[in-house]
């Protein structure tokens, strides 16, 4: 009887929890899913079997946040601080954060034959807004399969390469870890100098770069490409506007970023490298700066133009529905098309002979404005917390550039650093934790948590012009 009453209480409490969750607005539930995962990850990284040396609570929290938000900023060395169990926990957090907590939840619910609530479907619809709602579950299955195939392929290639330098078990371990980290755009590495020792290794550079691009263009784009290739032999089909915009913008950013980085850094970080290695490093940094955070160069030695270029790329980020942060490639494309249209004397922005809706323009401007606001707010906080702490590089005094680079890297969930992460104070770590979370869930979604959307009656006032510009 006692056992039966305990079971009844458990069922009742679960039903009560389910009812409470249904009352939570979807943006809040989405944010809470990341916060809960970070909390569990923090506690897991604090257990004695996870670390080889003492780890403070704030460093465990920072590492867990960086992993779940697929950022890659590290206040401790992943390879020497954590045991294989701890590194496995970090890798699991990266995989969960890369695919998205709610994505995995819905997928396993369906896999187990359980029903998916309307609230979960709404979150999925907002995350993959380009996909019709009836195709969401099919899209989720495709995402998981696409992720597994690419991570396994990348792990296999990297394992075969590193097998020449390490025992097979170690090479396999390194291959799996870096393949998952690359596809999820996390930038975590088990090597103390990240990928600098492999900057001339074509196989490593191209494999990591290819995984980064596939993970950063967005799952809706990948799904649209798959449908296009599958159906074009049966009937005439076209790629969606989002897919064409993402692919075009991504290509421009990679090629343009490579050319500019090579030009800016040819007498700086690339000066002592052979031409082939310099070009390879420029391609790699152009790709990784928008999303992943791996580096094959010492970024503390960057010149000022090269630093500004990477900051711009980090601010832009990757594409919607991907593993990455930033304001996204589609936002930049819409804003640029609006500017170009106004310069040509047209009101309606166009992309590929399609008019951009007023709603998309408003959302793009909101994303730009909110992103700048959050970045400046956190940047001020970091400068205040770090004003009495010297930078680790001897003679370094350009704190403004170094810490702005750090904040933009956290916002874009990139993970690149000019060396300041190791000397962050507790207050600065908390500031970057917040901006990493904002960058991962998106500035619009984060703002909705504190400013819920409510249907309001529109009041129209008389108009009066003011001078601008």
C-alpha positions in Angstrom: 0.0 0.0 0.0 2.8 2.3 0.9 4.5 1.6 -2.4 1.3 2.3 -4.3 0.7 5.6 -2.5 4.3 6.7 -3.3 3.7 5.9 -7.0 0.4 7.8 -7.0 2.2 10.9 -5.4 4.9 10.7 -8.0 2.4 10.6 -10.9 0.5 13.5 -9.4 3.7 15.5 -8.9 4.7 14.8 -12.5 1.3 15.9 -13.8 1.5 19.1 -11.7 5.0 19.8 -13.1 3.7 19.3 -16.6 0.9 21.7 -16.0 3.3 24.3 -14.6 5.6 24.0 -17.6 2.7 24.5 -20.0 2.0 27.9 -18.3 5.6 29.1 -19.0 5.9 31.2 -22.1 7.9 29.5 -24.8 10.8 32.0 -24.9 11.2 31.6 -21.1 11.1 27.8 -21.4 13.7 27.9 -24.1 16.0 30.0 -22.0 15.4 27.9 -18.9 16.3 24.7 -20.8 19.8 26.2 -21.4 20.1 27.4 -17.8 19.1 24.0 -16.4 21.6 22.2 -18.6 24.3 24.6 -17.6 23.4 24.0 -13.9 23.6 20.3 -14.3 26.9 20.6 -16.3 28.4 22.8 -13.6 27.7 20.3 -10.9 29.0 17.4 -13.0 32.3 19.3 -13.7 32.7 19.8 -9.9 32.7 16.2 -8.9 36.2 14.9 -8.0 36.3 12.3 -10.8 35.9 15.1 -13.4 39.0 17.2 -12.6 42.7 16.6 -12.2 43.2 19.8 -10.2 40.9 21.9 -8.0 38.3 23.8 -9.9 36.3 26.7 -8.4 32.6 27.0 -8.8 32.8 30.1 -11.0 35.3 28.3 -13.3 33.1 25.2 -13.5 30.1 27.5 -14.3 32.0 29.4 -16.9 33.2 26.2 -18.6 29.7 24.7 -18.6 28.2 27.8 -20.0 30.9 28.1 -22.7 30.2 24.4 -23.6 26.4 24.6 -23.7 26.5 27.9 -25.5 29.1 26.4 -27.9 31.4 29.3 -27.4 34.9 27.9 -26.6 36.2 30.5 -24.3 38.1 28.8 -21.5 39.4 30.0 -18.2 41.2 26.7 -17.6 43.0 24.3 -20.0 40.5 21.6 -21.0 43.2 19.0 -21.7 45.1 19.3 -18.4 42.4 20.4 -16.0 39.8 17.7 -16.7 40.0 14.0 -16.5 38.7 11.9 -19.5 35.3 11.8 -17.6 35.4 15.6 -17.3 36.3 16.0 -20.9 33.5 13.7 -21.8 31.1 15.8 -19.8 32.3 18.9 -21.7 31.8 17.1 -25.0 28.3 16.0 -24.0 27.4 19.6 -23.1 28.8 20.8 -26.5 26.6 18.3 -28.3 23.5 19.2 -26.3 24.1 22.9 -26.8 24.9 22.6 -30.5 21.8 20.7 -31.4 19.7 22.7 -28.8 18.2 21.3 -25.7 14.6 21.6 -26.9 15.5 20.0 -30.3 16.9 16.9 -28.5 13.9 16.8 -26.1 11.4 16.8 -29.0 13.4 14.3 -30.9 13.6 11.8 -28.1 9.9 12.3 -27.1 9.0 11.3 -30.7 11.5 8.5 -30.6 9.9 7.0 -27.5 6.4 7.5 -29.0 5.5 10.3 -26.5 3.4 13.3 -27.6 4.9 16.7 -28.1 3.2 19.6 -26.6 2.1 22.7 -28.6 4.5 24.7 -26.6 7.5 22.6 -27.7 6.3 22.8 -31.3 6.1 26.6 -31.0 9.7 26.7 -29.8 10.8 24.5 -32.7 8.8 26.7 -35.1 10.6 29.8 -33.9 14.0 28.1 -34.1 13.4 26.7 -37.6 10.9 29.3 -38.9 11.8 28.6 -42.5 10.3 25.1 -42.3 6.5 24.5 -42.4 5.1 23.2 -39.1 4.0 19.9 -40.6 7.6 19.2 -41.6 9.2 20.0 -38.2 9.4 16.5 -36.9 10.9 15.3 -40.2 13.3 18.2 -40.1 14.4 17.2 -36.5 15.1 13.6 -37.7 17.1 14.9 -40.6 19.1 17.2 -38.2 20.1 14.4 -35.9 21.1 12.1 -38.9 23.0 14.9 -40.6 24.8 15.7 -37.4 25.8 12.1 -36.8 27.0 11.5 -40.3 29.2 14.6 -40.5 30.6 14.2 -37.0 31.5 10.5 -37.7 33.0 11.4 -41.1 35.1 14.2 -39.5 36.1 12.0 -36.6 37.3 9.3 -39.0 39.4 11.7 -41.1 41.0 13.3 -38.0 41.6 10.0 -36.4 43.5 8.7 -39.4 45.6 11.8 -39.5 46.5 11.8 -35.8 47.1 8.1 -35.8 50.5 8.8 -37.3 51.5 10.9 -34.2 49.5 9.2 -31.4 48.4 5.6 -30.4 45.1 4.7 -32.1 43.0 5.1 -28.9 44.4 8.6 -28.3 44.0 9.5 -32.0 40.4 8.3 -32.0 39.6 10.3 -28.8 41.1 13.4 -30.3 39.3 12.9 -33.6 35.9 12.5 -32.0 36.3 15.4 -29.6 37.5 17.9 -32.2 34.9 16.7 -34.8 32.0 17.3 -32.4 33.5 20.5 -31.2 34.0 21.7 -34.8 30.5 20.7 -36.2 28.8 22.3 -33.1 31.0 25.4 -33.7 32.3 25.2 -30.1 36.0 25.7 -30.6 37.1 23.6 -27.6 40.4 21.8 -28.1 42.4 19.3 -26.1 45.6 20.9 -27.2 47.1 23.6 -25.0 47.8 25.9 -28.0 44.5 25.0 -29.7 45.3 24.1 -33.4 48.4 26.3 -33.7 50.7 23.2 -34.0 48.7 22.0 -37.0 48.4 25.3 -38.9 50.3 23.8 -41.9 48.3 20.5 -41.7 46.0 20.7 -44.7 43.9 17.7 -43.6 43.2 19.1 -40.2 42.5 22.6 -41.4 40.2 21.7 -44.2 38.3 19.0 -42.2 37.7 21.3 -39.2 36.8 24.2 -41.5 34.4 22.1 -43.5 32.6 20.9 -40.3 32.4 24.5 -39.1 30.7 25.6 -42.3 28.3 22.7 -42.3 27.3 23.4 -38.7 27.1 27.1 -39.2 24.9 27.5 -42.3 21.9 26.4 -40.4 19.9 23.2 -40.4 16.9 24.6 -42.4 19.3 25.5 -45.2 20.8 21.9 -45.2 17.3 20.5 -45.2 16.2 22.8 -48.1 19.3 21.7 -50.1 18.5 18.1 -49.4 14.9 18.5 -50.6 16.2 20.4 -53.7 18.6 17.7 -54.7 16.0 15.0 -54.0 13.1 16.5 -55.9 14.7 18.3 -58.8 14.8 15.1 -60.9 11.0 14.7 -60.4 9.8 18.3 -60.7 11.0 21.8 -61.0 11.9 23.2 -57.6 13.7 26.3 -56.4 15.9 27.0 -53.4 14.2 29.1 -50.7 15.1 32.8 -50.3 16.7 32.0 -47.0 18.9 29.3 -48.5 20.1 31.5 -51.4 20.7 34.4 -49.0 22.7 32.3 -46.5 24.8 30.6 -49.1 25.6 33.8 -51.0 26.4 35.8 -47.8 28.5 33.0 -46.3 30.5 32.7 -49.5 31.1 36.4 -49.7 32.2 36.5 -46.0 34.6 33.6 -46.4 36.2 34.8 -49.6 36.2 38.4 -48.6 37.4 37.6 -45.0 40.2 35.5 -46.3 41.5 38.1 -48.8 41.3 41.0 -46.2 42.9 38.9 -43.4 45.8 37.9 -45.7 46.3 41.5 -46.8 46.1 42.9 -43.2 48.3 40.3 -41.6 50.9 39.7 -44.3 53.4 41.7 -42.4 52.2 40.7 -38.9 51.2 37.1 -37.9 51.7 35.7 -41.4 55.1 37.3 -42.0 57.2 34.3 -41.1 55.0 31.7 -42.7 55.4 30.1 -46.2 52.8 31.5 -48.7 50.8 28.2 -48.8 50.6 28.1 -45.0 49.7 31.8 -44.8 46.8 31.3 -47.3 45.6 28.3 -45.4 45.7 30.2 -42.1 43.8 33.1 -43.7 41.1 30.8 -44.9 40.8 29.0 -41.6 40.7 32.3 -39.5 38.1 33.7 -41.9 35.8 30.7 -41.3 36.4 30.1 -37.6 36.1 33.8 -36.6 32.4 33.9 -37.4 31.4 31.0 -35.3 33.8 28.4 -34.0 36.8 29.8 -32.1 39.6 27.4 -33.2 42.8 29.2 -34.0 45.9 28.4 -35.9 47.7 31.7 -35.2 48.6 33.5 -32.0 45.9 36.1 -31.9 47.6 38.3 -29.3 50.0 39.2 -32.1 47.3 40.5 -34.5 47.7 43.9 -36.0 44.9 46.4 -35.5 43.2 46.1 -38.9 43.2 42.3 -38.6 41.7 42.5 -35.1 38.9 44.8 -36.3 38.2 42.4 -39.2 37.8 39.5 -36.8 35.6 41.6 -34.6 33.3 42.4 -37.5 33.1 38.7 -38.5 32.4 37.6 -34.9 29.6 40.2 -34.6 28.0 38.9 -37.8 28.2 35.3 -36.8 26.7 32.4 -38.7 23.2 31.7 -39.9 19.8 31.2 -38.3 18.9 27.7 -37.1 22.6 26.8 -36.7 24.9 26.1 -33.7 26.3 29.7 -33.8 25.6 33.2 -32.4 26.0 36.7 -33.7 23.4 38.8 -35.4 23.3 36.2 -38.3 24.1 36.4 -42.0 20.4 36.9 -43.0 20.1 40.0 -40.7 23.2 41.5 -42.3 21.9 40.8 -45.8 18.5 42.4 -45.1 20.1 45.5 -43.5 22.5 45.8 -46.5 19.7 45.4 -49.0 17.7 48.1 -47.2 20.7 50.5 -47.3 21.4 49.7 -51.0 17.7 50.2 -51.9 17.6 53.6 -50.2 20.8 54.7 -52.0 19.1 53.8 -55.3 16.0 55.7 -54.3 13.8 52.7 -53.7 11.7 52.1 -50.5 11.3 48.3 -50.6 14.5 46.3 -50.0 15.0 43.3 -52.3 16.9 40.0 -52.1 17.1 37.9 -55.2 14.1 39.7 -56.8 12.0 39.2 -53.7 10.8 42.1 -51.6 11.8 42.1 -48.0 8.7 42.5 -45.7 8.4 45.3 -43.3 8.3 42.8 -40.4 11.6 41.4 -41.4 13.1 44.9 -41.6 11.8 45.8 -38.1 13.1 42.5 -36.7 16.6 43.0 -38.3 16.8 46.5 -36.9 15.7 45.3 -33.5 18.4 42.6 -33.5 21.1 45.1 -34.5 20.0 47.6 -31.8 19.6 45.1 -29.0 22.9 43.4 -29.9 24.8 46.7 -29.7 23.1 47.5 -26.4 24.0 44.2 -24.7 27.5 44.3 -26.0 28.2 47.8 -24.8 26.6 47.0 -21.4 28.7 43.9 -20.9 31.8 45.7 -22.3 31.4 48.5 -19.7 31.0 45.9 -16.9 34.2 44.0 -18.0 36.2 47.2 -18.2 35.1 48.1 -14.7 35.8 44.7 -13.2 39.2 44.4 -15.0 40.5 48.0 -14.6 43.1 47.0 -11.9 44.1 43.6 -13.4 47.0 43.7 -15.9 46.9 41.7 -19.1 49.1 38.6 -19.3 51.2 39.7 -22.3 54.3 41.7 -21.2 53.9 45.3 -22.0 50.3 45.0 -23.2 48.3 48.1 -22.5 45.6 48.1 -25.1 42.9 46.9 -22.8 40.1 48.5 -24.8 40.8 46.4 -27.9 41.6 43.2 -26.0 38.4 43.2 -23.9 36.1 44.4 -26.7 37.5 41.4 -28.7 36.7 39.1 -25.7 33.1 40.4 -25.3 32.4 40.2 -29.1 33.8 36.6 -29.0 31.4 35.7 -26.2 28.4 37.3 -27.8 29.1 35.6 -31.2 29.7 32.3 -29.3 33.0 32.2 -31.1 35.6 31.5 -28.5 38.6 33.4 -29.9 40.7 35.3 -27.4 43.6 37.6 -27.4 44.8 36.1 -24.1 42.6 38.0 -21.6 40.4 35.0 -20.6 43.0 33.6 -18.2 43.0 36.8 -16.0 39.3 37.5 -15.9 38.0 38.5 -12.4 34.9 36.9 -11.0 32.7 39.8 -12.0 34.0 39.8 -15.6 33.4 36.0 -15.8 29.8 36.5 -14.7 29.4 39.3 -17.3 30.7 37.0 -20.1 28.5 34.2 -18.9 25.5 36.4 -19.4 26.5 37.6 -22.8 27.3 34.0 -23.9 23.8 33.0 -22.9 22.3 36.0 -24.8 24.3 35.1 -27.9 23.2 31.5 -27.9 19.4 32.0 -27.3 19.3 35.2 -29.4 18.8 38.8 -28.3 15.1 38.8 -29.4 14.3 35.6 -27.5 16.3 36.8 -24.4 14.4 40.1 -24.4 11.0 38.4 -24.7 11.7 36.7 -21.3 11.7 40.1 -19.6 9.4 41.9 -21.9 6.6 39.4 -22.8 4.8 39.9 -26.0 1.2 41.2 -25.3 -1.5 42.1 -27.7 -2.0 45.8 -27.4 -4.4 48.2 -29.1 -2.4 50.3 -31.6 -2.8 54.1 -30.9 -2.0 56.3 -33.9 -0.7 59.8 -33.3 -0.2 62.7 -35.6 3.1 62.9 -37.4 5.8 65.6 -37.2 9.2 65.5 -39.0 12.5 65.9 -37.2 16.0 66.3 -38.6 18.1 63.2 -38.8 21.5 62.3 -40.3 
